Amino acid sequence: MSRETLSRGVVDALNEAPIGRFHMRVLFTAGMGFFTDAYDLFIIGVALALIKVEYHPSPFVIGLVGSTALIAALIGATIFGRVADVFGRKAVYGLEAALMAVAAVGSALSPNLVWLIAWRFVLGIGIGGDYPVSAVIMSEYSNRKNRGRLVSMVFSMQALGLIMGPVVALIILALGVNHDLAWRLMLGLGAIPALGVIYLRRKMPESPRFMARVQGKNEAAAAALRSYTRDQVQAEAEVREPRVRLSFGQFVSNPRYLLLLVGTAGSWFLLDYTFYGNSISSPLILKALAPHASLIQDTALTLLVFSLFALPGYIFAFLAIDRVGHRRLQFLGFTGMALGFLLLGVVPGIVKEVLPFVVLYGLSYFFTEFGPNTTTFVLPSELYPVSARTTGHGLSAGTGKVGAFIGTFTFPLVLSTLGLSGVMLIATSTAVLGIMVTFLLPEPTGKTLEEASSEDLVEASSPLQAVNA
């Protein structure tokens, strides 16, 4: 390793470090949380099909059971996001997974739907808290060149959780487990990966970038980076490295960051309204498409759509994001979604033909993953300054989950009122709005985190926020 590399400070060393094993360790540690998030969020769709048979709840209660975790995620993302900017990423990294583990077990043991809704609320707080911290941990360890790929690979672990839900459900149903025990097993099994996540995350050090730039612990940051990377990245404490602190009031009153919030939070809201409404309610969509199919057949078809269309979308996204551009990929994805949903809504008779509908429905999933479902996670992790990075990401993710709550809660009602064609036309309009909101965002591809977030400009313009270490 060159002497030039050895003399770099923590931030410069991270920005230029080649991809190494430590990147994969961070990726796996953060990504396993997203595997758990996806499993817990989407397994409720299959479980609801069994709960309906057992409890005969009203459409209102069905919507509440399916969407409670999503509205709670707003609370978790907002609170944990801010706490991680004030006290550090490690202060909450693992705590959110503990909430998910406890809530998964509580959901499985719920004596009635009231308790199930309560435990799903606790689960949602943990899931929401996982979004900003996992995204930012990965972005702050990433280099300039591959940051989009690394952060999107963390998010792509959602695809495995998305697929694992129907797989687990098919196994349980195929074994002939009675319906009451079956849905409890489906929900309770989410505690297993969450426990593994707790162990992995508590072994991680504080983000060296946060330690150096916000806490002013330059020597400790350099030592932590050398230790965690096993000397693959050699960094030295800089003699004078600015310490940045941006309060919540300064953040939300800054016109630049308010405009960014409209872009990152707005696009996430529009994406999640459509994505979660369709995904969690996919058994209802497929039942409306093929009303005489069995639950196992509907679940198998859901798994087929996720495997053949959603999973490749995640893969192509992380392979292409740093070449295509982070913002440009969001444009492409929203455009593909809009076209797919439009065809599903206007082509005569397509909602009665299983194969054509499933193909177009699957293509809409592909462009969802190959675009905004990935980029809405990546962009907030790089466009905000280090002392407000998890705050900005948390507000964006939380706003997205409000859209997810509305989409999931209202989907059964909209489906019963407007039918499949009407649902698809509403999804078309949200995708078009997503294209428009994306124009508000800058293109961060190829820039360092400090350049993408204009962090140095914040320091220079706000003397109270820049303090010599």
C-alpha positions as CSV (number, residue, x, y, z in Angstrom):
1,M,0.0,0.0,0.0
2,S,1.4,3.4,-1.0
3,R,2.6,6.0,1.5
4,E,-0.1,8.4,0.0
5,T,-2.8,6.0,1.1
6,L,-1.3,5.6,4.6
7,S,-1.3,9.4,5.1
8,R,-5.0,9.8,4.3
9,G,-7.5,10.8,6.9
10,V,-10.5,8.6,7.7
11,V,-12.9,10.3,5.2
12,D,-10.5,10.3,2.3
13,A,-9.4,6.7,3.0
14,L,-13.0,5.5,2.9
15,N,-13.9,7.4,-0.2
16,E,-11.0,5.9,-2.2
17,A,-10.7,2.4,-0.6
18,P,-11.0,-0.5,-3.1
19,I,-13.8,-3.0,-2.5
20,G,-12.6,-5.4,0.2
21,R,-13.8,-8.0,2.6
22,F,-14.8,-5.5,5.2
23,H,-17.3,-4.0,2.7
24,M,-18.9,-7.5,2.4
25,R,-19.0,-7.8,6.2
26,V,-20.9,-4.5,6.5
27,L,-23.1,-5.5,3.6
28,F,-24.1,-8.8,5.2
29,T,-24.6,-7.3,8.6
30,A,-26.9,-4.5,7.2
31,G,-28.5,-6.7,4.6
32,M,-29.7,-9.4,7.0
33,G,-31.8,-6.7,8.7
34,F,-33.5,-6.0,5.4
35,F,-34.1,-9.7,4.8
36,T,-35.9,-9.7,8.2
37,D,-37.8,-6.5,7.4
38,A,-39.1,-7.9,4.1
39,Y,-40.1,-11.2,5.5
40,D,-42.0,-9.6,8.5
41,L,-43.7,-7.1,6.3
42,F,-44.8,-9.3,3.4
43,I,-45.6,-12.6,5.2
44,I,-48.7,-10.9,6.6
45,G,-50.3,-11.0,3.2
46,V,-50.4,-14.8,3.2
47,A,-51.2,-14.9,6.9
48,L,-54.2,-12.7,6.3
49,A,-55.7,-15.2,3.9
50,L,-55.8,-17.7,6.8
51,I,-56.8,-15.1,9.4
52,K,-59.8,-14.2,7.3
53,V,-61.1,-17.7,7.3
54,E,-60.7,-18.1,11.0
55,Y,-61.9,-14.7,12.3
56,H,-64.0,-13.4,9.5
57,P,-62.8,-9.8,10.1
58,S,-64.3,-6.8,8.3
59,P,-62.4,-5.2,5.4
60,F,-61.5,-2.4,7.8
61,V,-59.9,-4.8,10.3
62,I,-58.1,-6.7,7.4
63,G,-56.7,-3.4,6.2
64,L,-55.6,-2.5,9.8
65,V,-53.9,-5.9,10.4
66,G,-52.0,-5.6,7.1
67,S,-51.0,-2.0,7.5
68,T,-50.4,-1.3,11.2
69,A,-46.7,-2.2,11.0
70,L,-46.3,0.3,8.1
71,I,-47.6,3.3,10.0
72,A,-45.6,2.4,13.0
73,A,-42.5,2.3,10.8
74,L,-43.0,6.1,10.4
75,I,-42.4,6.4,14.2
76,G,-39.4,4.1,14.2
77,A,-37.7,5.6,11.2
78,T,-38.1,9.2,12.5
79,I,-37.1,8.5,16.1
80,F,-34.2,6.1,15.4
81,G,-33.0,8.2,12.5
82,R,-32.6,11.3,14.7
83,V,-31.2,9.4,17.7
84,A,-28.5,7.9,15.4
85,D,-27.4,11.4,14.4
86,V,-27.3,12.6,17.9
87,F,-25.8,9.7,19.8
88,G,-24.3,7.6,17.0
89,R,-25.2,4.8,14.7
90,K,-24.1,2.1,17.2
91,A,-26.4,3.5,19.9
92,V,-29.4,2.0,18.0
93,Y,-27.8,-0.6,15.7
94,G,-29.2,-3.8,17.1
95,L,-31.9,-2.3,19.3
96,E,-34.3,-2.2,16.3
97,A,-33.6,-5.8,15.5
98,A,-34.4,-6.7,19.2
99,L,-37.8,-5.0,18.8
100,M,-38.4,-7.1,15.6
101,A,-37.6,-10.3,17.4
102,V,-39.8,-9.7,20.4
103,A,-42.7,-8.5,18.2
104,A,-42.5,-11.5,15.9
105,V,-42.9,-13.8,18.8
106,G,-45.6,-11.6,20.3
107,S,-47.5,-11.7,17.0
108,A,-47.4,-15.5,16.9
109,L,-48.8,-15.8,20.4
110,S,-51.5,-13.2,20.0
111,P,-54.8,-14.4,21.5
112,N,-56.9,-12.2,19.3
113,L,-56.7,-9.6,16.5
114,V,-56.4,-6.7,18.9
115,W,-53.2,-8.2,20.3
116,L,-52.0,-9.0,16.8
117,I,-52.4,-5.4,15.7
118,A,-50.6,-4.2,18.8
119,W,-47.6,-6.5,18.2
120,R,-47.5,-5.6,14.6
121,F,-47.3,-2.0,15.7
122,V,-44.2,-2.7,17.8
123,L,-42.7,-4.7,14.9
124,G,-43.2,-1.7,12.6
125,I,-41.3,0.6,15.0
126,G,-38.3,-1.8,14.8
127,I,-38.6,-2.1,11.0
128,G,-38.8,1.6,10.6
129,G,-35.7,2.1,12.8
130,D,-33.7,-0.3,10.7
131,Y,-34.1,1.7,7.4
132,P,-32.0,4.8,8.1
133,V,-29.3,3.2,10.2
134,S,-28.6,0.3,7.8
135,A,-28.6,2.4,4.7
136,V,-26.3,5.0,6.3
137,I,-23.9,2.5,7.9
138,M,-23.3,1.1,4.4
139,S,-23.0,4.4,2.6
140,E,-20.5,5.7,5.2
141,Y,-18.3,2.7,4.8
142,S,-18.6,2.8,1.0
143,N,-16.1,4.3,-1.5
144,R,-17.0,7.0,-4.0
145,K,-17.0,4.7,-7.0
146,N,-19.2,1.8,-5.8
147,R,-21.4,3.4,-3.2
148,G,-24.6,3.0,-5.2
149,R,-23.9,-0.7,-5.8
150,L,-23.0,-1.5,-2.2
151,V,-26.0,0.3,-0.6
152,S,-28.4,-1.2,-3.2
153,M,-27.0,-4.6,-2.5
154,V,-28.0,-4.1,1.1
155,F,-31.5,-3.3,0.0
156,S,-31.6,-6.2,-2.4
157,M,-31.6,-8.5,0.6
158,Q,-35.2,-7.5,0.7
159,A,-35.8,-9.7,-2.4
160,L,-34.7,-12.8,-0.5
161,G,-37.1,-11.9,2.4
162,L,-39.8,-11.2,-0.2
163,I,-39.3,-14.7,-1.7
164,M,-38.8,-16.5,1.6
165,G,-42.2,-15.5,2.9
166,P,-44.2,-17.5,0.2
167,V,-41.6,-20.3,0.4
168,V,-42.2,-20.7,4.2
169,A,-46.0,-20.4,3.7
170,L,-46.0,-23.1,1.0
171,I,-44.0,-25.5,3.2
172,I,-46.3,-24.9,6.2
173,L,-49.5,-25.3,4.1
174,A,-48.2,-28.3,2.2
175,L,-47.5,-30.0,5.6
176,G,-51.2,-29.7,6.4
177,V,-50.7,-27.6,9.5
178,N,-54.1,-26.3,10.7
179,H,-54.8,-22.7,9.8
180,D,-54.6,-21.2,13.3
181,L,-51.2,-22.7,13.9
182,A,-50.0,-22.0,10.3
183,W,-50.3,-18.2,10.4
184,R,-48.8,-18.1,13.8
185,L,-45.7,-20.1,12.6
186,M,-45.4,-17.8,9.6
187,L,-45.3,-14.7,11.7
188,G,-43.2,-16.2,14.6
189,L,-40.4,-17.5,12.4
190,G,-39.4,-13.9,11.7
191,A,-37.7,-13.8,15.1
192,I,-35.0,-16.2,14.0
193,P,-33.1,-14.0,11.5
194,A,-33.7,-11.0,13.8
195,L,-31.8,-12.7,16.6
196,G,-28.8,-13.3,14.2
197,V,-28.9,-9.6,13.2
198,I,-28.6,-8.5,16.9
199,Y,-25.4,-10.5,17.3
200,L,-23.8,-9.3,14.0
201,R,-24.6,-5.6,14.6
202,R,-23.4,-5.4,18.2
203,K,-20.0,-6.5,17.0
204,M,-19.7,-3.6,14.6
205,P,-17.8,-0.4,15.7
206,E,-19.3,3.0,15.4
207,S,-19.1,4.5,11.9
208,P,-15.6,5.9,11.6
209,R,-16.9,8.7,9.3
210,F,-19.4,9.7,12.0
211,M,-16.7,9.5,14.8
212,A,-14.4,11.7,12.8
213,R,-16.8,14.3,11.4
214,V,-19.4,14.6,14.1
215,Q,-17.9,13.3,17.4
216,G,-14.4,14.7,16.7
217,K,-12.8,11.4,17.8
218,N,-10.2,11.4,15.0
219,E,-7.7,9.0,16.5
220,A,-10.4,6.6,17.7
221,A,-12.0,6.7,14.2
222,A,-8.7,5.9,12.5
223,A,-8.0,3.1,14.9
224,A,-11.5,1.6,14.6
225,L,-11.2,1.7,10.8
226,R,-7.9,-0.1,10.8
227,S,-9.2,-2.7,13.2
228,Y,-12.5,-3.4,11.5
229,T,-10.9,-3.6,8.1
230,R,-8.0,-5.7,9.5
231,D,-5.6,-3.1,8.3
232,Q,-6.9,-3.3,4.7
233,V,-7.6,0.5,5.0
234,Q,-4.9,2.4,6.7
235,A,-6.0,5.9,7.9
236,E,-4.4,8.4,10.2
237,A,-6.1,11.0,12.4
238,E,-5.9,14.4,10.7
239,V,-4.4,17.3,12.7
240,R,-7.4,19.5,11.9
241,E,-10.6,17.9,10.8
242,P,-13.9,19.8,11.2
243,R,-16.5,18.6,13.6
244,V,-20.0,19.1,12.2
245,R,-23.2,19.3,14.2
246,L,-26.4,20.2,12.4
247,S,-29.4,20.4,14.8
248,F,-32.9,19.2,13.8
249,G,-34.1,22.8,13.7
250,Q,-31.2,23.9,11.4
251,F,-31.9,20.9,9.2
252,V,-35.6,21.4,8.7
253,S,-35.2,25.2,8.3
254,N,-32.6,24.9,5.5
255,P,-34.3,25.5,2.1
256,R,-31.8,23.1,0.4
257,Y,-32.7,20.2,2.7
258,L,-36.4,20.9,2.7
259,L,-36.4,20.7,-1.1
260,L,-34.4,17.5,-0.9
261,L,-36.9,16.1,1.5
262,V,-39.7,16.8,-0.9
263,G,-37.7,14.8,-3.5
264,T,-36.6,11.9,-1.4
265,A,-39.6,11.6,0.9
266,G,-42.1,12.4,-1.9
267,S,-40.8,9.8,-4.3
268,W,-40.6,7.2,-1.5
269,F,-44.2,7.9,-0.5
270,L,-45.4,7.4,-4.1
271,L,-43.4,4.3,-4.6
272,D,-44.5,2.6,-1.4
273,Y,-48.2,3.5,-1.9
274,T,-48.1,1.3,-5.0
275,F,-45.5,-1.3,-4.1
276,Y,-46.9,-2.3,-0.7
277,G,-50.5,-2.0,-1.7
278,N,-49.7,-4.5,-4.6
279,S,-47.3,-6.7,-2.7
280,I,-49.1,-7.3,0.6
281,S,-52.4,-7.5,-1.3
282,S,-51.0,-9.8,-4.0
283,P,-53.1,-12.8,-2.8
284,L,-56.2,-10.6,-3.1
285,I,-55.1,-9.5,-6.6
286,L,-54.5,-13.1,-7.8
287,K,-57.8,-14.2,-6.1
288,A,-59.6,-11.5,-8.1
289,L,-57.8,-12.7,-11.3
290,A,-58.5,-16.4,-10.7
291,P,-61.3,-16.7,-8.1
292,H,-61.4,-20.5,-8.1
293,A,-57.7,-21.0,-7.4
294,S,-56.7,-22.5,-4.0
295,L,-54.6,-20.6,-1.5
296,I,-51.6,-22.8,-2.3
297,Q,-52.0,-22.0,-6.0
298,D,-52.3,-18.3,-5.3
299,T,-49.2,-18.4,-3.0
300,A,-47.3,-20.4,-5.6
301,L,-48.2,-17.8,-8.3
302,T,-47.1,-15.0,-6.0
303,L,-43.8,-16.8,-5.5
304,L,-43.4,-17.2,-9.2
305,V,-44.0,-13.4,-9.9
306,F,-41.5,-12.5,-7.1
307,S,-38.8,-15.0,-8.4
308,L,-39.1,-14.4,-12.1
309,F,-39.5,-10.6,-12.1
310,A,-38.8,-8.9,-8.7
311,L,-35.6,-10.7,-8.0
312,P,-34.0,-10.0,-11.4
313,G,-35.0,-6.4,-10.9
314,Y,-33.0,-6.1,-7.7
315,I,-30.0,-7.8,-9.3
316,F,-30.0,-5.6,-12.4
317,A,-30.4,-2.5,-10.1
318,F,-27.3,-3.1,-8.1
319,L,-25.3,-4.1,-11.2
320,A,-26.4,-1.0,-13.2
321,I,-26.9,1.8,-10.6
322,D,-23.4,3.3,-10.6
323,R,-23.2,3.1,-14.4
324,V,-26.7,4.4,-15.3
325,G,-26.8,6.9,-12.4
326,H,-28.7,6.8,-9.2
327,R,-31.3,9.5,-10.1
328,R,-31.5,8.3,-13.7
329,L,-32.3,4.8,-12.6
330,Q,-35.2,6.2,-10.6
331,F,-36.6,7.9,-13.7
332,L,-36.3,4.7,-15.7
333,G,-38.0,2.6,-13.1
334,F,-41.0,4.9,-12.6
335,T,-41.4,5.1,-16.3
336,G,-41.5,1.4,-16.7
337,M,-43.9,1.1,-13.8
338,A,-46.3,3.7,-15.4
339,L,-46.3,1.9,-18.7
340,G,-46.9,-1.5,-17.2
341,F,-49.7,-0.4,-14.9
342,L,-51.3,1.6,-17.8
343,L,-51.5,-1.4,-20.0
344,L,-53.0,-3.5,-17.2
345,G,-55.6,-0.8,-16.7
346,V,-56.7,-0.1,-20.3
347,V,-56.2,-3.2,-22.3
348,P,-59.7,-4.7,-22.7
349,G,-60.2,-8.0,-20.9
350,I,-56.6,-8.4,-19.7
351,V,-57.8,-8.6,-16.0
352,K,-59.6,-11.9,-17.0
353,E,-56.6,-13.5,-18.7
354,V,-54.2,-15.1,-16.2
355,L,-51.0,-15.4,-18.3
356,P,-51.0,-11.9,-20.0
357,F,-51.9,-10.3,-16.7
358,V,-49.2,-12.1,-14.7
359,V,-46.6,-11.2,-17.3
360,L,-47.4,-7.5,-17.3
361,Y,-47.9,-7.5,-13.5
362,G,-44.5,-9.1,-13.2
363,L,-42.9,-6.5,-15.5
364,S,-44.2,-3.8,-13.3
365,Y,-42.5,-5.5,-10.4
366,F,-39.3,-5.7,-12.4
367,F,-39.2,-1.9,-13.0
368,T,-40.2,-1.3,-9.4
369,E,-37.1,-3.0,-8.2
370,F,-35.0,-1.9,-11.1
371,G,-35.7,1.7,-10.1
372,P,-37.5,3.5,-7.3
373,N,-37.7,0.7,-4.8
374,T,-33.9,0.6,-4.8
375,T,-33.1,4.2,-5.4
376,T,-35.5,5.7,-2.9
377,F,-33.4,3.7,-0.3
378,V,-30.0,4.7,-1.8
379,L,-30.4,8.5,-2.5
380,P,-31.3,9.7,1.0
381,S,-28.2,7.9,2.3
382,E,-25.9,10.1,0.3
383,L,-27.7,13.5,-0.2
384,Y,-27.7,14.7,3.4
385,P,-24.7,15.8,5.5
386,V,-23.2,13.4,8.0
387,S,-24.7,15.0,11.1
388,A,-28.2,14.8,9.6
389,R,-27.9,11.8,7.3
390,T,-29.9,9.3,9.3
391,T,-32.4,12.1,10.2
392,G,-33.0,12.8,6.5
393,H,-33.1,9.1,5.6
394,G,-35.4,8.4,8.5
395,L,-37.9,11.2,7.5
396,S,-37.8,9.9,3.9
397,A,-38.3,6.3,4.9
398,G,-41.0,7.2,7.4
399,T,-42.9,9.2,4.8
400,G,-42.6,6.3,2.4
401,K,-44.2,4.0,5.0
402,V,-47.1,6.4,5.4
403,G,-47.7,5.8,1.6
404,A,-47.3,2.1,2.2
405,F,-49.9,2.3,5.1
406,I,-52.4,4.2,2.9
407,G,-51.9,1.8,0.0
408,T,-52.2,-1.3,2.1
409,F,-55.1,-0.1,4.2
410,T,-57.1,1.2,1.3
411,F,-56.2,-1.5,-1.3
412,P,-58.9,-4.0,-0.3
413,L,-61.5,-1.3,-0.4
414,V,-60.4,0.2,-3.7
415,L,-60.2,-3.3,-5.3
416,S,-63.7,-4.1,-4.2
417,T,-65.0,-0.7,-5.5
418,L,-63.1,-0.1,-8.7
419,G,-61.9,-3.6,-9.6
420,L,-58.4,-4.6,-10.9
421,S,-58.5,-2.1,-13.8
422,G,-59.2,0.8,-11.5
423,V,-56.4,-0.2,-9.1
424,M,-53.9,-0.3,-12.0
425,L,-54.9,3.1,-13.3
426,I,-54.4,4.6,-9.8
427,A,-51.0,2.9,-9.7
428,T,-50.2,4.5,-13.1
429,S,-50.9,8.0,-11.8
430,T,-48.7,7.5,-8.7
431,A,-45.8,6.4,-11.0
432,V,-46.2,9.5,-13.2
433,L,-46.1,11.7,-10.1
434,G,-42.9,9.8,-9.0
435,I,-41.3,10.8,-12.3
436,M,-42.1,14.5,-11.7
437,V,-40.8,14.5,-8.1
438,T,-37.5,12.9,-9.1
439,F,-36.6,16.1,-11.0
440,L,-36.1,17.7,-7.6
441,L,-33.1,15.5,-6.8
442,P,-29.4,16.1,-7.8
443,E,-27.3,13.3,-9.3
444,P,-24.8,12.0,-6.7
445,T,-23.2,9.3,-8.9
446,G,-19.4,9.4,-8.8
447,K,-19.2,12.0,-6.1
448,T,-17.9,11.5,-2.6
449,L,-20.5,11.7,0.2
450,E,-19.2,15.1,1.2
451,E,-19.6,16.4,-2.4
452,A,-23.0,14.8,-2.9
453,S,-24.4,16.3,0.3
454,S,-22.6,19.7,0.0
455,E,-21.3,19.0,3.5
456,D,-18.4,21.4,3.2
457,L,-20.7,24.2,2.1
458,V,-22.7,23.6,5.3
459,E,-19.6,23.9,7.4
460,A,-18.4,27.0,5.6
461,S,-21.7,28.8,5.8
462,S,-22.5,28.0,9.5
463,P,-19.7,28.8,11.9
464,L,-21.6,27.3,14.9
465,Q,-21.7,24.0,13.2
466,A,-18.0,23.7,12.4
467,V,-15.7,23.3,15.3
468,N,-12.0,22.3,15.2
469,A,-11.5,18.8,16.6
